Amino acid sequence: MAAAAAPGTGRLAPNYAPLPVTIATADGSWVTDTAGRRYLDLLAGYSALNFGHRHPALVAAAHDQLDRVTLTSRAFTHDLLDPFAEALCGLVGPSVAGGAAESMMVPMNTGAEAVETAIKAARKWGASRGITSPTIIVAENNFHGRTTTLVSFSTDDDARAGYGPFTPGFRVVPFGDAAAVEAAIDSSTVAVLMEPIQGEAGVIVPAPGFWPSLRALCDDAGILLIADEVQSGLGRTGTTLACDLWNVRPDLVVLGKALGGGIVPVSAVVGRSDVLGVFTPGTHGSTFGGNPLACAVGLAVVDLLSTGDLQERASTLGDHLQARLDDLVTEELLVDVRGAGLWAGIDVDPAWGTGKQVCLALLRRGVLAKDTHGSTLRLAPPLTISVEDLDHGLDQLRDVLAEDG
Ligand code: PMP
């Protein structure tokens, strides 16, 4: 039997089950629904809205660009493409192997496309070294996107069911287990691809030694370390990249979500020029990747992160967030809390109800959050949220857990 259609016209394919709120306008950390009711946004588009809704600098950059040129395709170039590449490599280059001087970027649109781009780069780089049947090591409970290749190595049955045949060439190991990675590396291995902190899995933070071990293993084996920072990157963890938490410099970094400031889809792979240099004309691309509007917003996003102030703010406010959530564990209102910076995964006592029920109770109190699975919720407020708003949201969470169960 077909799944129940979401409320609405019935014209939307039922591949989502949104919470019952219809957003009409938004500003900063707040959204307003069609009935004029305001909600505090503690999800921030799964980290796509790191700078809040309609950040003035990003809106101004987009408006300005709308009056100039919006699309050229890559058949031609335009005046913001090189500046965007230069700026992004300036921001992220120091955090990738080779450093800023040796980094380059491939502009794409969505996170999934950029992960696909990193996989293609790794395979082609392997082919150039004589590896004709390459494998890439990935983690259990990964989330990298929804394309056929990316769900080929998902360990989530719902994400895979009915979509085969799948793309071969991936080997799955437990997340956080360096010995398992070591055991999985053989002469066919070209790369290890993982999220530094697993987002969709419930903000799973590995032990501090895990990513340094991955770096060492990849160096020893002469293979690529690829960090999918689509959700964790661009300030979320209190550092520019999550990998900066451990001073690990991957060979390739995948960025998306916040790179478009919540205004346009912008993604990119940034990394070693000798690896991304495998893409020669005609071997990879995208009509919209690196379009003028995307570059204008992307440049403004890089500018917002260039002083380090927002990362600093995410770190300080993040400490406050984690401390308040730890208090809820002490009060036995939460079972577990994990996180880094302004990003937290929280486990509700299943006796209280499901994560979705908590989200519905929060919604009634004017707070937006989203469950990920079972009794786990993710909180990822805008990095620009005021401490008063953050406290207000956490007060509501506390009251929900203490009173509404
Ligand atoms: N990688 C990670 C780590 C993600 O969290 C996501 C989206 N949740 C993606 C890739 C896919 O991004 P998109 O939805 O833009 O394709």
Residues whose N, C-alpha, C, O or C-beta is under 5 A from the ligand:
A	BS01	PMP	T110 G111 A112 E113 F143 H144 G145 E195 G199 D228 V230 Q231 G256
